[in-house]
């Protein structure tokens, strides 16, 4: 089950990964950057899949407007 806590965990991890990528770029550890970038990409794809699976706000508003009164 996807919870707001789980999503926040991914967002927090992504922030840490971005900082690690920047730090490693600054010291020239490009292979380490690639590892962190791969993990970041996985997290972003997971979060995108969660967002895509959510009902559209526009669709919900249209359904509510079309509902018989």
C-alpha positions in Angstrom: 0.0 0.0 0.0 1.3 3.4 -0.9 1.2 5.9 1.9 2.2 9.5 2.2 5.0 8.3 4.5 6.3 6.0 1.9 6.3 8.7 -0.7 8.0 11.1 1.7 10.7 8.4 2.3 11.4 8.3 -1.4 11.5 12.1 -1.7 13.9 12.3 1.2 16.1 9.6 -0.3 16.1 11.5 -3.6 17.2 14.6 -1.9 20.1 12.7 -0.3 21.0 11.1 -3.7 21.1 14.5 -5.4 23.4 15.9 -2.8 25.6 12.8 -3.0 25.7 13.1 -6.8 26.8 16.8 -6.5 29.5 16.0 -3.9 30.9 13.2 -6.0 30.9 15.3 -9.1 32.9 18.0 -7.3 35.6 15.5 -6.3 35.7 13.7 -9.6 34.2 10.4 -8.5 32.1 9.9 -11.6 31.6 6.2 -11.2 30.0 6.8 -7.8 27.8 9.5 -9.5 26.5 6.9 -11.9 25.5 4.6 -9.1 23.6 7.3 -7.3 22.0 8.5 -10.6 20.8 5.0 -11.3 19.1 4.8 -7.9 17.6 8.2 -8.3 16.2 7.3 -11.7 14.6 4.1 -10.2 13.0 6.2 -7.4 11.7 8.8 -9.9 10.2 6.1 -12.1 8.5 4.5 -9.1 7.1 7.8 -8.0 5.9 8.6 -11.6 4.2 5.2 -11.7 2.4 6.0 -8.5 1.3 9.4 -9.8 0.1 7.9 -13.1 -2.0 5.4 -11.3 -3.9 8.1 -9.4 -7.2 9.2 -10.8 -7.0 12.4 -12.6 -8.2 15.5 -10.7 -9.8 16.7 -13.9 -11.6 13.4 -14.4 -12.9 13.5 -10.9 -14.2 17.0 -11.3 -15.8 16.2 -14.6 -17.5 13.1 -13.1 -18.8 15.2 -10.1 -20.2 17.8 -12.5 -21.9 15.2 -14.7 -23.5 13.4 -11.8 -27.3 13.7 -11.6 -28.5 16.1 -9.0 
